[in-house]
């Protein structure tokens, strides 16, 4: 087929039914606010940060600050596009409008895969905690219970998802606020039974960079992964009563949320505890800190908080993956069967996303070292690819919106276009760092393979759609 028969990407995107989506609008501003707040507090922060601290030492604070700055840029760019054109497909829709349908296909299905695998990982983690509390019970039973619970909640009206996330987020925020409050008092030496450690743990035991720049880079890679999940609020905003206001408010508070929750937590932990304390990795940095402060039953307290974080992430990932799948299908980029709505809820997409997650759990039991390991490696760098699509899309759409509808720019990326280039350079730098490590290099190769396969499929779908329109 000749090139002249192809429809321009922006015209194809304009013909898609994403605009005016028939999904519900049951999410209120309080739901969005809590989803935005709770989205930055996950199991990756409570548990995964321990490996980063063990590698980077006190310099983990710099690692989280640097990656946090990158995430702030990405979320600001995503917020700009989502406030201008709210859509349940979020960055997938923006990529389609900016680059072409193949890009929306690639970004959307990559993110869907990431969320579904995330559902499985969170279910396995939650089941592990439950079997610790109830010895003798099979872990698959708890996985089934949690899967059924959150699949059921997402099959109902979207307000159910909002209420679950509202209370989950409230509990997580309360826990982190209490932790930070106790930690600051201990750092100042005014918490009963403790004395201020001063800078002893920050500057001794090898100094601020005990493992050198290499350790800092490992901590940087670990911190990037912990920030995943912030994107869900822009997906959820499309089902709120005021999407533009919801996105704008959520994105504008990203900076202080990241500064306080992540960077603040890391600073408190490495100030109070020696970075090489074995408990940081065996018990988790938060439990180890609470235990150091003499808080009774610190381990079990953190297990409750981690369980809440895992269940919250399961709920959000089932929601996000089902909406992304529905958006893709509604734009002709997926199986039509998943596009059917019932009660303004994409229930088939919910079932498909939950089902993929459950199959992934089974793979972890049946083929832990092959198929399950391959899946984990494939999604290892997905979030970086998605952020790359976001940055490129914002660069293109900002120019277009300034020309065609400048009044839609209610949220603007700072320092455009310079900080957009800085963000792209930062993402490229992280990918280079991944290529330098043995474990992360494997993830990069598998993620690259997934990206190429989806991009090729997406381009084929785009060519077929263009041919049908030209016929």
CORGI-V478748 format. One record per residue. N is the residue number from 1. RES is the residue in three letters. SS is DSSP state (helix for helix, strand for strand, loop for the rest). BURIAL is b if it has 24 or more other ideal C-beta (glycine too) atoms within 12 Angstrom, else e. Layout:
[[N/RES/SS/BURIAL] [N/RES/SS/BURIAL]]
This chain:
[[1/UNK/loop/e] [2/UNK/loop/e] [3/UNK/helix/e] [4/UNK/helix/e] [5/UNK/helix/e] [6/UNK/loop/e] [7/UNK/loop/b] [8/UNK/loop/e] [9/UNK/helix/b] [10/UNK/helix/b] [11/UNK/helix/e] [12/UNK/helix/b] [13/UNK/helix/b] [14/UNK/helix/e] [15/UNK/loop/e] [16/UNK/loop/b] [17/UNK/loop/b] [18/UNK/loop/b] [19/UNK/loop/e] [20/UNK/loop/e] [21/UNK/loop/b] [22/UNK/loop/e] [23/UNK/loop/b] [24/UNK/loop/b] [25/UNK/loop/b] [26/UNK/loop/e] [27/UNK/strand/b] [28/UNK/loop/b] [29/UNK/helix/b] [30/UNK/helix/e] [31/UNK/helix/b] [32/UNK/helix/b] [33/UNK/helix/b] [34/UNK/helix/b] [35/UNK/helix/b] [36/UNK/helix/b] [37/UNK/helix/b] [38/UNK/helix/b] [39/UNK/loop/b] [40/UNK/loop/b] [41/UNK/loop/b] [42/UNK/loop/b] [43/UNK/helix/b] [44/UNK/helix/b] [45/UNK/helix/b] [46/UNK/helix/b] [47/UNK/helix/b] [48/UNK/helix/b] [49/UNK/helix/b] [50/UNK/helix/b] [51/UNK/helix/b] [52/UNK/helix/b] [53/UNK/helix/b] [54/UNK/helix/b] [55/UNK/helix/b] [56/UNK/helix/b] [57/UNK/helix/b] [58/UNK/helix/b] [59/UNK/helix/b] [60/UNK/helix/b] [61/UNK/helix/b] [62/UNK/helix/b] [63/UNK/helix/b] [64/UNK/helix/b] [65/UNK/helix/b] [66/UNK/helix/b] [67/UNK/helix/b] [68/UNK/helix/b] [69/UNK/helix/b] [70/UNK/helix/b] [71/UNK/helix/b] [72/UNK/helix/b] [73/UNK/helix/b] [74/UNK/helix/b] [75/UNK/helix/b] [76/UNK/helix/b] [77/UNK/helix/b] [78/UNK/helix/b] [79/UNK/helix/b] [80/UNK/helix/b] [81/UNK/helix/b] [82/UNK/helix/b] [83/UNK/helix/b] [84/UNK/helix/b] [85/UNK/loop/b] [86/UNK/loop/b] [87/UNK/loop/b] [88/UNK/loop/b] [89/UNK/loop/b] [90/UNK/loop/b] [91/UNK/helix/b] [92/UNK/helix/b] [93/UNK/helix/b] [94/UNK/helix/b] [95/UNK/helix/b] [96/UNK/helix/b] [97/UNK/helix/b] [98/UNK/helix/b] [99/UNK/loop/b] [100/UNK/loop/b] [101/UNK/helix/b] [102/UNK/helix/b] [103/UNK/helix/b] [104/UNK/helix/b] [105/UNK/helix/b] [106/UNK/helix/b] [107/UNK/helix/b] [108/UNK/helix/b] [109/UNK/helix/b] [110/UNK/helix/b] [111/UNK/helix/b] [112/UNK/helix/b] [113/UNK/helix/b] [114/UNK/helix/b] [115/UNK/helix/b] [116/UNK/helix/b] [117/UNK/helix/b] [118/UNK/helix/b] [119/UNK/helix/b] [120/UNK/helix/b] [121/UNK/helix/b] [122/UNK/helix/b] [123/UNK/helix/b] [124/UNK/helix/b] [125/UNK/helix/b] [126/UNK/helix/b] [127/UNK/helix/b] [128/UNK/helix/b] [129/UNK/helix/b] [130/UNK/helix/b] [131/UNK/helix/e] [132/UNK/helix/e] [133/UNK/helix/e] [134/UNK/loop/e] [135/UNK/loop/e] [136/UNK/loop/e] [137/UNK/loop/e] [138/UNK/loop/e] [139/UNK/helix/b] [140/UNK/helix/e] [141/UNK/helix/e] [142/UNK/helix/b] [143/UNK/helix/b] [144/UNK/helix/e] [145/UNK/helix/b] [146/UNK/helix/b] [147/UNK/helix/b] [148/UNK/helix/e] [149/UNK/helix/e] [150/UNK/helix/b] [151/UNK/helix/b] [152/UNK/helix/e] [153/UNK/helix/b] [154/UNK/helix/b] [155/UNK/helix/b] [156/UNK/loop/b] [157/UNK/loop/b] [158/UNK/helix/b] [159/UNK/helix/b] [160/UNK/helix/b] [161/UNK/helix/b] [162/UNK/helix/b] [163/UNK/helix/b] [164/UNK/helix/b] [165/UNK/helix/b] [166/UNK/helix/b] [167/UNK/helix/b] [168/UNK/helix/b] [169/UNK/helix/b] [170/UNK/helix/b] [171/UNK/helix/b] [172/UNK/helix/b] [173/UNK/helix/b] [174/UNK/helix/e] [175/UNK/helix/b] [176/UNK/helix/b] [177/UNK/helix/e] [178/UNK/helix/e] [179/UNK/helix/b] [180/UNK/helix/b] [181/UNK/helix/e] [182/UNK/helix/b] [183/UNK/helix/b] [184/UNK/helix/b] [185/UNK/helix/e] [186/UNK/helix/b] [187/UNK/helix/b] [188/UNK/helix/e] [189/UNK/loop/e] [190/UNK/loop/e] [191/UNK/loop/b] [192/UNK/loop/e] [193/UNK/loop/e] [194/UNK/loop/e] [195/UNK/loop/e] [196/UNK/loop/e] [197/UNK/loop/b] [198/UNK/loop/e] [199/UNK/loop/e] [200/UNK/helix/e] [201/UNK/helix/b] [202/UNK/helix/b] [203/UNK/helix/e] [204/UNK/loop/e] [205/UNK/loop/e] [206/UNK/loop/e] [207/UNK/loop/e] [208/UNK/loop/b] [209/UNK/loop/b] [210/UNK/loop/b] [211/UNK/loop/b] [212/UNK/helix/e] [213/UNK/helix/e] [214/UNK/helix/e] [215/UNK/helix/b] [216/UNK/helix/b] [217/UNK/helix/b] [218/UNK/helix/b] [219/UNK/helix/b] [220/UNK/helix/b] [221/UNK/helix/b] [222/UNK/helix/b] [223/UNK/helix/b] [224/UNK/helix/b] [225/UNK/helix/b] [226/UNK/helix/b] [227/UNK/loop/b] [228/UNK/loop/b] [229/UNK/loop/b] [230/UNK/loop/b] [231/UNK/loop/b] [232/UNK/helix/b] [233/UNK/helix/b] [234/UNK/helix/b] [235/UNK/helix/b] [236/UNK/helix/b] [237/UNK/helix/b] [238/UNK/helix/b] [239/UNK/helix/b] [240/UNK/strand/b] [241/UNK/loop/e] [242/UNK/loop/e] [243/UNK/helix/b] [244/UNK/helix/b] [245/UNK/helix/e] [246/UNK/helix/b] [247/UNK/helix/b] [248/UNK/helix/b] [249/UNK/helix/b] [250/UNK/helix/b] [251/UNK/helix/b] [252/UNK/helix/b] [253/UNK/loop/b] [254/UNK/helix/b] [255/UNK/helix/b] [256/UNK/helix/e] [257/UNK/helix/b] [258/UNK/helix/b] [259/UNK/helix/e] [260/UNK/helix/b] [261/UNK/helix/b] [262/UNK/helix/b] [263/UNK/helix/b] [264/UNK/helix/b] [265/UNK/helix/b] [266/UNK/helix/b] [267/UNK/helix/b] [268/UNK/helix/b] [269/UNK/helix/b] [270/UNK/helix/b] [271/UNK/helix/b] [272/UNK/helix/b] [273/UNK/loop/b] [274/UNK/loop/b] [275/UNK/loop/b] [276/UNK/loop/b] [277/UNK/loop/b] [278/UNK/loop/e] [279/UNK/helix/b] [280/UNK/helix/b] [281/UNK/helix/e] [282/UNK/helix/e] [283/UNK/loop/b] [284/UNK/loop/b] [285/UNK/helix/b] [286/UNK/helix/b] [287/UNK/helix/b] [288/UNK/helix/b] [289/UNK/helix/b] [290/UNK/helix/b] [291/UNK/helix/b] [292/UNK/helix/b] [293/UNK/loop/b] [294/UNK/loop/e] [295/UNK/loop/b] [296/UNK/loop/e] [297/UNK/loop/e] [298/UNK/helix/b] [299/UNK/helix/b] [300/UNK/helix/e] [301/UNK/helix/b] [302/UNK/helix/b] [303/UNK/helix/b] [304/UNK/helix/b] [305/UNK/helix/b] [306/UNK/helix/b] [307/UNK/helix/b] [308/UNK/helix/b] [309/UNK/helix/b] [310/UNK/helix/b] [311/UNK/helix/b] [312/UNK/helix/b] [313/UNK/helix/b] [314/UNK/helix/b] [315/UNK/helix/b] [316/UNK/helix/b] [317/UNK/helix/b] [318/UNK/helix/b] [319/UNK/helix/b] [320/UNK/helix/b] [321/UNK/helix/b] [322/UNK/helix/b] [323/UNK/helix/b] [324/UNK/helix/b] [325/UNK/helix/b] [326/UNK/helix/b] [327/UNK/helix/b] [328/UNK/helix/b] [329/UNK/helix/b] [330/UNK/helix/b] [331/UNK/loop/b] [332/UNK/loop/b] [333/UNK/loop/b] [334/UNK/loop/b] [335/UNK/loop/e] [336/UNK/helix/e] [337/UNK/helix/e] [338/UNK/helix/b] [339/UNK/helix/b] [340/UNK/loop/e] [341/UNK/loop/b] [342/UNK/strand/e] [343/UNK/loop/e] [344/UNK/loop/e] [345/UNK/strand/b] [346/UNK/loop/b] [347/UNK/helix/b] [348/UNK/helix/b] [349/UNK/helix/b] [350/UNK/helix/b] [351/UNK/helix/b] [352/UNK/helix/b] [353/UNK/helix/b] [354/UNK/helix/b] [355/UNK/helix/b] [356/UNK/helix/b] [357/UNK/helix/b] [358/UNK/helix/b] [359/UNK/helix/b] [360/UNK/helix/b] [361/UNK/helix/b] [362/UNK/helix/b] [363/UNK/helix/b] [364/UNK/helix/b] [365/UNK/helix/e] [366/UNK/helix/e] [367/UNK/loop/e] [368/UNK/loop/e] [369/UNK/loop/e] [370/UNK/loop/e] [371/UNK/helix/e] [372/UNK/helix/b] [373/UNK/helix/e] [374/UNK/helix/b] [375/UNK/helix/b] [376/UNK/helix/b] [377/UNK/helix/b] [378/UNK/helix/b] [379/UNK/loop/b] [380/UNK/loop/b] [381/UNK/loop/b] [382/UNK/helix/b] [383/UNK/helix/b] [384/UNK/helix/b] [385/UNK/helix/b] [386/UNK/helix/b] [387/UNK/helix/b] [388/UNK/helix/b] [389/UNK/helix/b] [390/UNK/helix/b] [391/UNK/helix/b] [392/UNK/helix/b] [393/UNK/helix/b] [394/UNK/helix/b] [395/UNK/helix/b] [396/UNK/helix/b] [397/UNK/helix/b] [398/UNK/helix/b] [399/UNK/helix/e] [400/UNK/helix/b] [401/UNK/helix/b] [402/UNK/helix/e] [403/UNK/helix/e] [404/UNK/helix/e] [405/UNK/loop/e] [406/UNK/helix/e] [407/UNK/helix/e] [408/UNK/helix/b] [409/UNK/loop/b] [410/UNK/loop/b] [411/UNK/loop/b] [412/UNK/loop/b] [413/UNK/loop/b] [414/UNK/loop/b] [415/UNK/loop/e] [416/UNK/loop/b] [417/UNK/loop/e] [418/UNK/helix/e] [419/UNK/helix/b] [420/UNK/helix/b] [421/UNK/helix/e] [422/UNK/helix/b] [423/UNK/helix/b] [424/UNK/helix/b] [425/UNK/helix/e] [426/UNK/helix/b] [427/UNK/helix/b] [428/UNK/helix/e] [429/UNK/helix/e] [430/UNK/helix/b] [431/UNK/helix/b] [432/UNK/helix/e] [433/UNK/helix/b] [434/UNK/helix/b] [435/UNK/helix/e] [436/UNK/helix/e] [437/UNK/loop/e] [438/UNK/helix/e] [439/UNK/helix/e] [440/UNK/helix/b] [441/UNK/helix/e] [442/UNK/helix/e] [443/UNK/helix/b] [444/UNK/helix/b] [445/UNK/helix/e] [446/UNK/helix/b] [447/UNK/helix/b] [448/UNK/helix/b] [449/UNK/helix/e] [450/UNK/helix/b] [451/UNK/helix/b] [452/UNK/helix/e] [453/UNK/helix/e] [454/UNK/helix/b] [455/UNK/helix/b] [456/UNK/helix/e] [457/UNK/helix/b] [458/UNK/helix/b] [459/UNK/helix/b] [460/UNK/helix/e] [461/UNK/helix/b] [462/UNK/helix/b] [463/UNK/helix/b] [464/UNK/helix/e] [465/UNK/helix/b] [466/UNK/helix/b] [467/UNK/helix/e] [468/UNK/helix/e] [469/UNK/helix/e] [470/UNK/helix/e] [471/UNK/loop/e]]
